Amino acid sequence: MVVNNEEDLAGVNIEEPIMAVDHATLEHADSFSYWRRNCPKCKVGELLVMREDVTYALSGADRCVLCGQRFVYNDIEDLRKKDGR
């Protein structure tokens, strides 16, 4: 896919099957947040690592804020240990 701008990617993967990934292997999106990663599907959007509504524990499910691709983290238990909640 040739991307001319981010608008071309907005929501394009929202109906795609869920992808399983290891958070530890994903590229850091920036130095602002330890958790934030670049989307491995569209390469432009970001995964913010969502938290559960009631417990605020890191969620095993996530979605790219740009393309809408859904993910599950294979290493969620390791992430929760690092988070310390």
C-alpha distances in whole Angstrom, upper triangle without the diagonal:
4,6,10,12,12,13,10,9,13,14,11,12,16,17,15,18,20,19,22,21,24,24,26,23,21,20,23,21,24,28,29,29,29,27,24,21,17,15,14,11,9,11,12,15,18,20,24,26,27,31,33,35,39,39,36,35,32,30,28,25,23,20,17,18,15,13,16,15,19,20,24,25,27,29,30,34,34,32,35,37,36,36,39,40
4,6,9,11,12,9,10,13,15,13,15,18,19,18,21,23,22,24,24,26,26,28,25,22,21,23,21,24,28,29,29,30,28,25,22,18,16,16,13,11,12,12,15,18,21,24,27,29,33,35,37,40,40,37,37,33,32,30,28,25,21,18,19,16,14,17,17,21,23,26,28,30,31,32,36,35,33,36,39,37,37,41,41
4,6,7,9,6,7,11,13,11,14,17,19,18,21,22,21,24,23,26,25,27,24,21,20,21,19,21,25,26,26,27,26,22,20,16,15,15,13,9,11,10,12,16,19,22,25,26,30,33,34,38,38,35,35,31,30,29,26,23,20,16,16,13,12,15,16,20,22,25,27,29,31,31,35,34,32,35,37,35,35,39,39
4,7,8,7,9,12,15,14,17,19,22,21,25,25,25,28,27,29,28,29,27,24,22,23,20,22,26,27,27,29,28,24,22,18,17,18,16,13,13,12,14,18,21,24,27,28,32,35,36,40,40,37,37,33,32,32,29,25,22,18,18,14,14,18,19,23,25,28,30,32,34,34,38,37,34,37,40,38,37,41,41
4,5,6,8,10,13,13,16,18,21,21,24,24,24,26,26,27,26,28,26,23,21,21,18,20,23,24,24,26,25,21,20,16,16,17,16,12,12,10,12,15,19,21,24,26,29,32,33,36,37,34,34,31,30,30,27,23,20,16,15,11,12,16,17,21,23,27,28,31,32,32,36,35,32,35,37,35,34,38,38
4,5,5,6,10,11,13,15,18,18,21,21,21,24,23,25,23,25,24,20,19,19,16,18,21,21,22,24,22,18,17,14,13,15,14,10,11,8,8,12,15,17,21,22,26,28,29,33,33,30,30,27,26,26,23,20,16,13,11,8,9,12,14,18,20,23,25,28,29,29,32,32,29,31,34,32,31,35,35
4,5,5,9,10,13,14,17,18,21,22,22,25,25,27,26,28,27,23,22,22,19,21,25,24,24,27,25,21,20,17,16,18,16,12,14,11,11,15,17,19,22,23,27,29,29,33,34,31,32,29,27,27,24,21,17,14,12,9,9,12,15,18,21,25,27,30,31,31,34,34,31,33,36,35,33,37,36
4,6,9,8,11,13,16,16,20,21,21,24,24,27,26,28,26,23,22,23,20,22,26,26,26,28,26,22,20,17,15,17,14,11,13,11,12,15,18,21,23,24,28,30,31,35,36,33,33,30,28,28,24,21,17,14,14,10,9,12,14,18,21,24,26,29,31,31,34,34,32,34,37,35,34,38,38
4,6,5,8,10,13,13,17,17,17,20,20,23,22,25,23,20,19,20,17,20,24,24,23,25,22,19,17,14,12,13,11,7,10,9,9,12,15,17,20,21,25,27,28,32,32,29,29,26,24,24,21,17,14,11,10,7,5,9,10,14,17,20,22,25,27,27,31,31,28,30,33,32,31,35,34
4,6,8,9,12,13,17,17,18,21,21,24,22,25,24,21,20,21,18,20,24,23,23,24,22,19,17,15,13,15,12,10,12,10,9,12,14,16,19,19,23,25,25,29,30,27,28,25,23,23,19,16,12,10,8,5,5,7,10,13,16,20,22,25,27,26,30,31,28,29,33,31,30,33,33
4,6,5,9,10,13,14,16,19,20,22,22,25,24,21,21,22,19,22,25,25,24,25,22,19,18,16,13,15,12,10,14,12,10,13,14,16,18,18,21,23,23,27,28,26,26,23,21,21,17,14,10,9,9,6,4,5,8,11,14,18,20,24,26,25,28,29,27,28,32,31,29,33,32
4,6,8,9,12,14,15,18,19,22,22,25,24,21,21,22,20,23,27,27,25,26,24,21,19,16,13,14,11,9,13,12,12,14,15,18,20,20,24,25,26,30,31,29,28,25,23,22,18,16,12,11,11,9,5,7,8,11,15,18,21,24,26,26,29,30,28,30,33,32,31,35,34
4,6,5,9,10,11,15,16,19,19,22,21,18,19,21,19,23,26,26,24,25,22,19,17,15,11,12,8,9,12,13,11,13,14,17,18,18,22,23,24,28,29,26,26,23,20,19,15,13,10,9,11,9,5,5,5,8,11,15,18,20,23,22,26,27,25,27,30,30,29,32,31
4,6,9,9,12,15,17,20,20,23,23,20,21,22,20,24,27,26,24,25,22,19,18,16,13,14,11,12,15,15,13,14,14,16,17,17,20,21,22,25,26,24,24,21,18,18,14,12,9,9,10,9,7,4,5,7,11,14,17,20,23,22,26,27,25,26,30,29,28,31,30
4,7,9,12,15,18,21,22,25,24,22,24,25,24,27,30,30,28,28,24,22,21,19,16,16,13,14,17,18,16,17,17,19,19,19,22,22,23,27,28,26,26,23,20,19,15,14,11,12,14,13,10,8,8,9,12,15,18,21,24,23,27,28,26,28,31,31,30,33,32
4,7,9,12,15,18,19,23,21,19,21,23,22,26,29,29,27,27,23,21,19,18,14,14,10,12,16,17,15,17,16,19,19,19,22,23,24,28,28,27,26,23,20,18,14,13,11,12,14,14,10,9,6,8,10,13,16,18,21,21,25,26,25,26,30,30,29,32,31
4,6,10,13,16,18,21,20,19,21,23,23,27,30,29,27,26,23,22,20,18,15,14,12,14,17,19,17,18,16,19,18,19,21,21,24,27,27,26,24,21,18,16,13,13,12,13,16,16,13,11,8,7,9,11,14,16,19,19,22,24,23,25,28,28,28,30,30
4,7,10,13,15,18,17,16,19,21,21,24,27,27,24,23,20,19,17,16,13,12,11,14,16,18,16,16,14,16,15,15,18,18,21,24,24,22,21,18,14,12,9,9,9,11,15,15,13,10,7,5,5,7,10,12,15,15,19,20,19,21,24,24,24,27,26
4,6,10,12,15,14,13,16,18,19,22,25,25,22,21,18,17,15,14,11,10,9,13,14,17,15,15,13,16,14,16,18,19,22,25,24,23,21,18,15,12,10,10,10,11,15,16,13,12,8,6,5,6,9,10,13,14,17,18,18,20,22,23,23,26,25
4,7,10,12,12,12,15,17,19,22,24,25,22,20,17,17,14,15,12,11,11,15,16,18,17,16,13,16,14,15,17,18,22,24,23,21,19,16,13,10,9,10,11,13,17,18,16,14,11,9,6,5,6,6,10,11,14,15,15,17,19,20,20,23,23
4,6,9,8,8,12,14,16,19,21,22,19,17,14,14,11,12,10,9,11,14,14,17,15,14,11,14,12,15,17,19,22,24,23,21,18,15,13,10,10,10,12,13,16,17,16,15,12,10,7,6,5,6,8,10,13,13,13,15,18,17,18,21,22
4,5,6,7,11,13,15,18,19,20,17,15,12,13,11,12,12,11,13,16,16,18,17,15,12,14,12,15,17,19,22,24,22,20,17,14,13,11,12,12,14,15,18,20,19,18,15,13,10,8,5,5,6,8,11,10,10,13,15,14,16,19,20
4,5,5,9,10,12,14,16,16,13,11,8,9,8,10,10,10,13,16,15,16,15,12,10,11,9,12,14,17,21,23,21,18,15,12,12,10,11,11,13,13,16,18,18,17,15,13,10,9,6,8,7,8,11,9,8,12,13,12,13,16,18
4,6,8,9,13,15,15,17,14,11,10,11,9,12,13,12,16,18,16,18,17,15,13,14,12,16,17,20,23,25,23,20,17,14,15,13,15,14,16,16,19,21,21,20,18,17,14,13,9,10,8,10,12,9,9,12,13,11,13,16,18
4,7,9,12,15,16,18,16,13,12,12,10,11,12,10,14,16,14,16,16,14,13,15,14,18,20,22,26,28,26,23,21,17,17,15,16,15,17,16,19,20,20,20,17,17,14,13,11,11,10,13,15,13,12,16,17,15,17,20,22
4,7,9,12,14,16,13,11,10,9,6,7,8,7,11,13,11,13,13,11,10,12,12,16,18,21,24,27,25,22,20,16,16,15,15,13,14,13,15,16,16,17,15,15,12,13,11,12,12,13,16,14,13,16,18,16,17,21,22
4,6,9,11,13,12,11,10,9,6,6,8,8,12,13,10,11,12,10,10,12,13,17,20,23,26,29,27,24,22,18,19,18,18,15,15,14,16,16,17,18,16,17,15,16,14,16,15,16,19,17,15,19,20,18,18,22,24
4,6,7,10,8,8,8,6,5,6,10,11,14,14,11,12,12,9,10,11,12,16,18,22,25,27,25,22,20,17,18,18,18,15,16,14,15,16,17,18,17,18,16,17,15,17,16,17,19,17,14,18,19,16,16,20,22
4,7,8,8,9,9,6,4,5,9,11,14,13,10,9,9,7,8,9,12,15,18,22,24,27,25,22,21,18,18,19,18,15,14,12,12,13,15,16,16,17,16,18,17,19,18,18,21,19,17,19,21,18,18,22,23
4,5,7,8,9,7,8,9,12,15,17,16,13,12,12,10,11,11,14,17,19,23,25,27,26,22,22,19,20,21,20,18,17,15,15,16,18,20,20,20,19,21,19,22,20,20,23,21,18,20,22,18,18,22,23
4,6,7,10,9,10,12,16,18,21,20,17,16,15,13,14,13,15,18,20,24,26,28,26,22,22,19,21,22,22,20,20,18,18,19,22,23,23,23,22,23,21,23,21,21,23,20,17,20,21,17,17,20,22
4,7,9,8,11,13,16,19,22,21,18,17,15,13,13,11,14,16,18,21,23,25,23,20,20,18,20,21,21,19,19,17,17,18,21,22,22,23,22,22,21,24,22,21,23,21,17,19,20,17,16,19,20
4,5,5,9,12,15,17,20,20,18,17,15,11,11,9,10,13,14,18,20,22,20,17,16,14,16,18,18,16,17,16,15,18,20,20,20,20,19,19,17,20,18,17,19,17,14,15,17,14,12,16,17
4,6,8,12,15,17,20,20,18,18,16,13,11,10,10,13,14,18,20,22,20,16,15,13,15,16,17,15,17,16,17,19,21,21,21,20,18,18,15,18,15,14,16,14,11,13,14,10,10,14,15
4,6,10,12,14,17,18,16,16,14,10,8,7,6,9,11,15,17,20,18,14,13,10,12,13,13,12,13,13,14,17,19,18,17,16,14,14,12,15,13,12,14,12,9,11,13,10,10,13,14
4,7,9,12,15,15,13,13,10,7,6,5,7,10,13,16,19,21,20,16,15,12,13,14,14,11,12,11,11,13,15,15,15,15,14,14,13,16,15,14,17,16,12,14,17,14,13,17,18
4,6,9,12,12,10,10,9,6,5,7,8,12,15,18,21,24,22,19,18,14,14,14,14,11,11,9,11,12,14,14,13,14,12,13,12,15,14,14,17,16,13,16,18,16,16,19,20
4,6,9,9,6,7,6,5,6,9,11,14,18,21,23,26,25,22,21,17,17,16,15,12,11,8,10,10,11,13,12,13,12,14,14,17,17,17,20,19,17,19,22,19,19,23,24
4,5,6,5,6,5,5,6,10,11,14,18,20,23,26,25,22,21,17,16,15,13,10,9,6,9,9,9,10,8,10,10,12,13,15,16,17,20,20,17,20,23,21,21,25,25
4,6,5,8,9,9,9,13,14,17,20,23,25,28,27,25,23,19,18,16,15,12,11,9,12,12,11,12,9,11,10,12,12,14,16,17,20,20,18,21,23,22,22,26,27
4,6,8,9,10,11,14,15,18,21,23,26,29,29,26,25,21,19,17,15,13,11,9,12,10,8,10,7,10,10,13,14,16,18,19,23,23,21,24,26,25,25,29,29
4,5,6,9,11,15,16,19,22,25,27,30,30,27,26,23,21,20,17,14,12,9,11,8,7,9,8,12,13,16,17,20,21,22,25,25,23,26,28,27,27,30,30
4,6,8,11,14,16,19,22,25,28,31,30,27,26,22,21,20,18,15,13,10,12,10,9,12,11,14,14,17,17,20,21,21,25,24,22,25,27,25,25,29,30
4,7,10,13,16,18,22,25,27,30,30,27,26,23,22,21,19,16,13,9,10,8,8,11,12,15,15,19,19,22,22,23,26,25,23,26,28,26,25,29,30
4,7,10,13,15,18,21,23,26,26,23,23,19,18,18,16,12,10,6,6,5,7,9,10,12,13,16,17,20,21,20,24,24,21,23,26,24,23,27,27
4,6,9,12,15,18,20,24,23,20,19,16,15,16,14,10,8,5,6,7,9,10,10,11,12,14,14,18,18,17,21,20,17,19,22,20,19,23,23
4,6,8,12,15,17,20,20,17,16,12,12,12,10,7,6,5,7,9,10,10,9,9,9,11,11,15,15,14,17,17,14,16,19,17,16,20,20
4,6,9,13,15,18,17,14,13,10,10,12,11,8,8,8,8,11,13,12,13,12,11,13,12,16,15,14,17,17,13,14,17,16,14,18,17
4,7,10,13,15,14,11,10,7,7,8,8,6,8,9,10,14,15,13,13,11,10,10,9,13,12,10,13,13,10,11,14,13,11,15,14
4,7,9,12,12,9,9,6,5,8,7,6,8,11,11,15,16,14,14,12,11,11,11,15,14,11,14,15,12,12,15,15,12,15,14
4,6,9,8,5,5,4,5,8,9,9,12,14,15,18,20,17,17,15,14,13,13,16,15,11,13,15,12,10,14,14,11,13,11
4,6,6,5,5,6,5,9,9,11,14,17,17,21,22,19,19,16,15,14,14,17,16,12,14,16,14,12,15,16,13,14,11
4,6,6,8,10,9,13,12,13,16,18,18,22,23,20,21,18,18,17,18,20,20,16,17,20,17,15,18,19,16,17,14
4,6,8,11,11,14,15,16,19,22,22,25,27,24,24,21,21,19,20,22,21,17,18,20,18,15,18,19,16,16,12
4,5,9,10,13,15,16,19,22,22,26,27,24,24,21,20,18,18,20,19,15,15,17,15,12,14,16,13,12,9
4,6,8,12,13,14,17,19,19,23,25,22,22,19,18,17,16,19,17,14,14,16,13,10,13,14,11,11,8
4,6,9,11,13,16,19,20,23,24,22,21,18,17,15,14,16,14,10,10,12,10,7,10,11,8,9,6
4,7,9,10,13,16,17,20,21,19,18,15,13,11,10,13,11,8,9,10,7,6,10,10,8,10,8
4,5,7,11,14,15,19,19,16,16,12,11,9,9,11,11,7,10,12,9,9,12,13,11,13,12
4,7,11,14,16,19,19,16,14,11,8,5,5,8,8,5,8,11,9,9,13,14,13,15,14
4,7,11,13,16,15,12,11,7,6,4,7,10,11,9,12,14,12,13,16,17,16,18,17
4,7,9,12,12,9,8,6,5,6,8,12,13,11,14,16,13,14,18,18,16,19,18
4,6,9,8,6,5,4,6,9,11,14,16,14,18,19,16,18,21,21,19,23,22
4,5,6,5,5,7,8,11,13,16,18,17,20,21,18,20,23,22,21,24,24
4,6,6,8,10,12,15,16,20,20,19,23,23,20,21,25,23,22,25,24
4,6,8,11,13,17,18,22,23,22,26,26,23,25,28,26,25,28,28
4,6,9,12,15,18,21,22,22,26,26,24,25,29,27,26,30,29
4,6,10,13,16,19,21,20,24,24,22,23,27,26,25,28,27
4,7,10,13,16,18,18,22,22,20,22,25,25,24,27,27
4,7,10,13,16,15,18,20,18,19,23,23,22,25,24
4,7,9,12,11,15,16,15,16,20,20,19,22,22
4,6,9,8,12,13,12,14,17,17,17,20,19
4,5,5,9,10,9,11,14,14,14,17,17
4,6,8,9,10,12,14,15,16,18,18
4,6,5,6,9,10,11,13,15,16
4,5,5,6,9,10,10,12,13
4,5,5,6,9,10,11,11
4,5,5,6,9,10,12
4,5,5,6,9,10
4,5,5,6,7
4,5,5,7
4,5,8
4,6
4
